[in-house]
Amino acid sequence: MTAKSNNKKIVIILGAGSTIDNADVQNEYEKPPSNKNFFKKTYEFLKSAKIDTLKRHEMLYEFEYVRAYFEIWHGRDIFSDKCNFLEIVMAQIFTDVKTNSPPERPAFQVFLAFLRLFYDILGETTNNIKTDSDKPLYQILANFIRNGVSPENLTIISFNYDIYVERILATLARSFHDPNYQVFLLQNCYELNLSIFDFTMASRPIIGWFPVLLDAKKGGVRVLKLHGSLNWYSPSPTKNIEFDSMFKRDRVLKISREMGINSNQLRYRTREGHLCYTLPVIVPPIRNKSEIYHSKILKLWDISKKSLFEADEILIYGYSCPDLDIDVKELLRESVHRNRKIQNISVIDPTPAIHEHYAVLFNPKGIRSYFNSSSFFN
């Protein structure tokens, strides 16, 4: 690396819009789905996209299971304008699981099917997004580093479940000729206090593996994923998953080293060679998320609060801060208002209402509005 160093601290906040902005495809249904129109876009993807036939059938089954449940038990159509939102349907089904009434209602089984569908659709729509140097996210990260921000002073707070930012950082590290992993190393970035043995090898990777080193120094860009990640998982002794085991705060947490999202449950092999089932470690889009946070994810919130409080500059890229994310609003509002040295808050989003939302949230501190990544660079 030849960039001139400075002590500036940068925080980049990523939402689903950042991944969508970097997607290569022209058809809307082939882009990663967002909250609004989740079901219409997912169904169009399953009808039209070129994917493995068996995988398509599995995903269609999961989709129809969710659709039928919502229609039978709530008398509502997930394709309707009022219900065609990921957060609305997921929150309702999770509420059904928690209340557990009536007992014949298969709420938890539908919830698991919904998680598998969500896992699969994100994998199918994000694994093939390129990580070339002309991608907006690559350019944003590279420009900060070239302008003197040291990687250890660059923190990414992500509300995405996909692993596109990790793949971009791996590409960025290669382009900076980073043999000592000063820019990015998977085992350093998450701040989860895991050992090298908690990063597991996939038996059949879709794309490839992230490197993990035995004697790696601390440092590099941090990626704080406050809603979990689809490459984080807990081993399960049985295929029959129970609610308490899935959301136990202190369950074992491991990281798959795959550079693609693979929904195959049998991806974890013990040191003795046995295959194990797995549970995803993500926080679904529901109210009262704090009830089901893994203990290690809870600690990431404290690190994020400190990073925002100490930041010289904050960039919010493609994150709308939806109504269900009450904890996030409070995190941003409190941290930014207490930050006395912040010089710049920028928002990249195509929706004017999002900029207005942040202007109110951060008032009296001002924001710089950019309606696409190109205007931000200009």
Sequence and secondary structure as in RCSB ss.txt:
>XXXX:A:sequence
MTAKSNNKKIVIILGAGSTIDNADVQNEYEKPPSNKNFFKKTYEFLKSAKIDTLKRHEMLYEFEYVRAYFEIWHG
RDIFSDKCNFLEIVMAQIFTDVKTNSPPERPAFQVFLAFLRLFYDILGETTNNIKTDSDKPLYQILANFIRNGVS
PENLTIISFNYDIYVERILATLARSFHDPNYQVFLLQNCYELNLSIFDFTMASRPIIGWFPVLLDAKKGGVRVLK
LHGSLNWYSPSPTKNIEFDSMFKRDRVLKISREMGINSNQLRYRTREGHLCYTLPVIVPPIRNKSEIYHSKILKL
WDISKKSLFEADEILIYGYSCPDLDIDVKELLRESVHRNRKIQNISVIDPTPAIHEHYAVLFNPKGIRSYFNSSS
FFN
>XXXX:A:secstr
     B   EEEEE HHHHHHH   SSGGGS   SBTHHHHHHHHHHHS   HHHHHHHHHHHHHHHHHHHHHH 
  TTSTTT BHHHHHHHHHHHHHHT STTS HHHHHHHHHHHHHHHHHHHHTT    TTSHHHHHHHHHHHTTB 
GGGEEEEE  SS HHHHHHHHHHHHTT TT SS  HHHHT     GGGEE  SS SS B    TT  S S EEEE
TTEEEEEEEEESSSS  HHHHT TT   EEE BSS    S  EE TTS EEEEEEEE  S S GGGG  HHHHHH
HHHHHHHHHH SEEEEES    TT HHHHHHHHHHHHH SS  EEEEE S HHHHHHHHHHHTTS  EEESSHHH
HH 
